[in-house]
Amino acid sequence: MFDTLIVQPIFNLLVLIYALIPGHNFGLAIIIFTIVVRLSLWPLVKKQLHQTKLMRKIQPELRRIAKETKGNKQQQALMQMELYKEKGISPFRSIGIMLLQLPILIGLYIGLQRVIKDPHEIVDFAYPALQQLPWLQTLASDINRFDMSLFGLVDLHRAAIGAQGLYIPALIIVVASVVIQYFQARQLMPTDKESRGLKAILKEAGEGKQADQQEVSAAIGRVTIFFLPAMIFVFTVGLASALSLYWFVGGLVAFIQQSIVLREDTEEMEELSGTSKKDVDAIPEAEIVASGPTKPNKKKPSKSKSKKRRRK
């Protein structure tokens, strides 16, 4: 069922792109496939990033709530939930896009593994309609014409570190995917000038002071921006570089998408938080129209006073 519902549709989308693009380069097909997947997830990505931007914006308010509650965790949680509700924030909404990307990654991995083990799978695992495409019919008659490389420069079969030893081109892609993942995660981190490091928080906790859970979570989040790229390196360094290429291109597109949303779309952000910039700007104007133009009643200084001031 997983193959039928997840793996085969994802694999066939890749095969369709590969069969239609000029030159039939498999690496280019993976790049285009990754961009198509990321763009199809754009509406969900946009909502997730709006939530992230709102979370970054309310960090001072969360810190104020922590100070006001003075260690009362129940009251702090209630006030935080009220704040989330007021600003239109759903803390669990960002999980949805992660759950969607995981089956795509697994499906692509399984599909690529089939091709690596047997190149004929590029034709055999394709839908019957795709098998009628001219290039797939050419591969069916001569599978040796299938070139699983990135513009002839990187063999996408091979891993960065595998049975054949160290493969530098694949290692470059792995390192690039790790670097872009770091900047992607760093871009989403809440920016708070008054935030402290995990070491300082733990030091105070060791001295008997109660640590604020919100501050601890934020500090742990800042540490994970190094942990996640390290895990990606460990996970992809032994896999076929085709998967690392997908990860790198996906991370690069995600970084560009995040840059666009986090810099722009301020009006949509204000609508999500329950306010509109246009409405807010219109309020004082409406009050001025309703009250009518008023002239300030300023008393002119008398001539005698003005003369005295001049003498002084």
C-alpha positions in Angstrom: 0.0 0.0 0.0 2.8 2.4 0.8 4.5 1.7 -2.5 1.2 2.2 -4.4 0.1 5.4 -2.6 3.4 7.1 -1.8 6.5 5.6 -3.5 5.1 5.0 -7.0 3.4 8.4 -7.5 6.5 10.3 -6.3 8.8 8.1 -8.4 6.6 8.5 -11.5 6.6 12.3 -11.2 10.4 12.1 -11.2 10.4 9.8 -14.2 7.9 12.0 -16.1 10.2 15.0 -15.6 13.2 13.0 -16.6 11.6 11.6 -19.8 10.4 15.1 -20.9 13.3 17.4 -20.3 15.8 18.0 -23.1 19.0 15.9 -22.7 17.3 13.5 -20.2 19.7 14.3 -17.5 18.7 12.5 -14.3 20.4 15.1 -12.0 18.6 17.9 -13.6 15.3 15.9 -13.3 15.9 15.6 -9.5 16.5 19.4 -9.3 13.3 20.2 -11.2 11.4 17.6 -9.2 12.5 19.1 -5.9 11.5 22.6 -7.0 8.1 21.3 -8.1 7.5 19.6 -4.7 8.6 22.7 -2.8 6.4 25.0 -4.8 3.4 22.7 -4.4 3.9 23.0 -0.7 4.1 26.8 -0.9 0.7 27.5 0.7 1.5 25.4 3.7 5.0 26.7 3.9 3.7 30.3 3.8 1.3 29.7 6.7 4.0 28.0 8.7 6.4 30.9 8.2 3.8 33.4 9.1 3.4 31.5 12.4 7.1 31.5 12.8 7.3 35.3 12.3 4.5 35.8 14.8 6.3 33.7 17.3 9.5 35.7 16.8 7.4 38.9 17.3 5.9 37.9 20.6 9.1 36.8 22.4 9.2 40.0 24.6 5.5 39.4 25.6 6.3 35.7 26.5 9.2 36.9 28.6 6.9 39.4 30.3 4.4 36.7 31.1 7.1 34.5 32.6 8.1 37.4 34.9 4.6 38.2 35.9 3.6 34.6 36.8 6.7 34.2 39.0 7.1 30.4 38.6 3.4 29.6 38.4 3.5 27.2 35.5 -0.2 26.7 35.2 -1.0 30.4 35.1 1.9 30.9 32.7 0.6 28.3 30.3 -2.9 29.8 30.4 -1.6 33.3 29.7 0.6 32.0 26.9 -2.4 30.2 25.3 -4.5 33.3 25.6 -1.7 35.3 23.8 -1.5 32.6 21.1 -5.2 32.8 20.6 -5.2 36.6 20.5 -2.4 36.7 17.9 -3.8 33.8 15.8 -0.9 31.5 16.5 -1.2 27.7 16.4 2.0 26.2 17.9 1.3 22.8 16.3 0.6 24.1 12.8 4.2 23.9 11.7 4.2 20.1 12.4 1.9 19.6 9.4 4.5 20.5 6.7 7.1 18.3 8.4 4.8 15.3 8.3 4.1 16.0 4.6 7.8 16.2 3.7 8.7 12.9 5.4 6.7 10.6 3.1 8.1 12.4 0.1 11.7 11.9 1.3 11.1 8.2 2.2 9.2 7.6 -1.1 12.0 9.2 -3.2 14.6 7.2 -1.3 12.9 3.9 -1.9 12.4 4.8 -5.6 16.0 5.7 -6.1 17.2 2.6 -4.3 15.2 0.5 -6.8 16.9 2.2 -9.7 20.3 1.9 -8.1 19.9 -1.8 -7.6 18.4 -2.3 -11.1 18.4 0.4 -13.7 15.5 -1.3 -15.6 13.2 -0.1 -12.8 13.3 3.3 -14.4 11.0 1.7 -17.0 9.4 -1.2 -15.1 8.3 0.8 -12.1 6.8 3.6 -14.3 3.1 3.7 -15.0 2.0 2.1 -18.3 1.1 5.5 -19.8 4.7 6.8 -19.0 6.2 3.7 -20.6 4.8 4.8 -23.9 6.9 8.0 -23.8 9.7 7.9 -26.5 12.6 8.2 -24.2 11.4 5.4 -21.9 10.8 3.2 -25.0 14.4 3.9 -26.0 15.6 2.9 -22.5 13.5 -0.3 -22.6 15.4 -1.3 -25.7 18.8 -0.2 -24.5 19.1 0.5 -20.7 22.8 1.4 -21.2 21.6 4.8 -22.4 20.4 5.6 -18.9 22.9 8.0 -17.3 22.3 8.6 -13.6 24.6 11.6 -13.2 24.4 15.3 -12.7 25.5 16.8 -16.0 28.2 14.1 -16.2 30.1 15.6 -13.3 28.6 13.7 -10.3 27.7 10.0 -10.3 24.5 10.0 -8.4 24.7 6.3 -7.7 27.7 6.8 -5.4 27.8 7.9 -1.8 30.3 10.4 -0.4 31.8 7.7 1.8 31.0 4.2 0.6 32.5 0.8 -0.4 34.5 2.5 -3.2 36.0 5.0 -0.7 35.8 8.8 -0.5 33.9 10.4 -3.4 34.7 14.2 -3.4 31.9 15.4 -5.7 29.2 13.7 -3.6 30.9 15.0 -0.4 30.7 18.6 -1.7 26.9 18.1 -2.2 26.5 16.7 1.3 28.5 19.6 2.9 26.4 22.1 0.8 23.2 20.5 2.1 24.4 20.7 5.7 25.4 24.4 5.3 22.1 25.4 3.8 20.2 23.5 6.4 22.1 25.4 9.1 21.2 28.8 7.6 17.7 27.7 7.0 17.3 26.7 10.7 19.1 29.9 11.9 16.8 32.0 9.8 13.7 30.7 11.7 15.2 31.2 15.2 13.4 33.8 17.3 15.6 36.9 17.7 15.7 38.1 21.3 18.6 40.4 22.5 17.9 39.5 26.1 18.0 35.8 25.6 20.7 33.8 27.5 22.6 30.7 26.6 21.8 27.3 27.9 25.1 27.3 29.9 24.1 30.4 31.9 20.6 29.1 32.6 21.9 25.8 33.9 24.5 27.6 36.0 21.7 29.6 37.7 19.7 26.4 38.2 22.7 24.8 39.9 22.7 27.8 42.3 19.1 27.1 43.3 17.3 29.6 41.1 14.3 28.3 39.2 14.8 28.3 35.4 12.1 29.7 33.2 10.8 26.9 30.9 10.2 29.2 28.0 13.8 30.5 28.2 15.1 26.9 28.5 13.2 25.9 25.4 14.5 28.9 23.4 18.1 28.1 24.5 17.7 24.4 23.5 16.3 25.6 20.1 19.4 27.6 19.5 21.5 24.5 20.2 19.5 22.3 17.8 20.5 24.5 14.8 23.9 22.8 15.0 22.5 19.4 16.0 20.2 19.0 13.0 22.8 19.7 10.3 25.2 17.3 12.0 22.5 14.6 11.9 21.9 15.3 8.2 25.6 14.9 7.5 25.7 11.5 9.3 22.5 10.4 7.6 23.3 11.3 4.0 27.1 10.8 3.9 26.6 7.1 3.3 23.6 7.3 0.9 23.5 7.8 -2.8 24.3 11.4 -3.7 21.0 11.6 -5.5 19.3 11.9 -2.2 21.8 14.5 -1.0 21.1 16.5 -4.1 17.4 16.5 -3.3 18.1 17.6 0.2 20.4 20.4 -0.9 18.1 21.8 -3.6 15.1 21.5 -1.2 17.0 23.4 1.5 18.1 26.1 -0.9 14.5 26.6 -2.2 13.2 26.6 1.4 15.8 29.2 2.4 14.6 31.5 -0.5 11.0 31.0 0.4 11.7 31.8 4.0 13.6 35.0 3.0 10.6 36.2 0.9 8.0 35.5 3.6 10.0 36.7 6.6 10.8 40.0 4.8 7.5 40.7 3.1 3.8 39.9 3.4 3.4 42.2 6.4 -0.3 42.9 5.7 -1.1 39.2 5.7 0.8 38.9 8.9 -1.3 41.6 10.6 -4.5 39.9 9.4 -3.4 36.7 11.0 -2.7 38.5 14.3 -6.2 40.1 14.2 -5.1 43.6 13.2 -5.0 45.4 9.9 -2.5 48.1 9.2 -5.0 50.0 7.0 -7.6 49.9 9.7 -5.2 51.0 12.4 -4.0 53.9 10.3 -7.6 54.9 9.5 -8.7 55.2 13.1 -7.2 58.6 13.9 -8.3 60.0 10.6 -11.9 59.0 11.4 -11.8 60.6 14.7 -10.5 63.9 13.2 -13.4 63.9 10.6 -16.0 63.2 13.3 -14.8 65.9 15.6 -14.2 68.5 12.8 -11.2 70.7 12.4 -10.2 72.3 15.6 -7.7 75.2 16.0 -5.5 75.3 19.0 -6.5 78.2 21.3 -3.1 79.8 21.8 -2.9 83.2 23.6 -0.6 85.7 22.0 1.8 87.3 24.4 1.0 90.9 25.2 3.1 93.6 23.8 4.3 94.7 27.2 5.4 91.2 28.1 7.2 90.8 24.8 9.0 94.1 25.3 10.1 93.0 28.8 11.4 89.7 27.3 13.4 91.6 24.7 14.8 93.9 27.4 15.8 90.9 29.4 
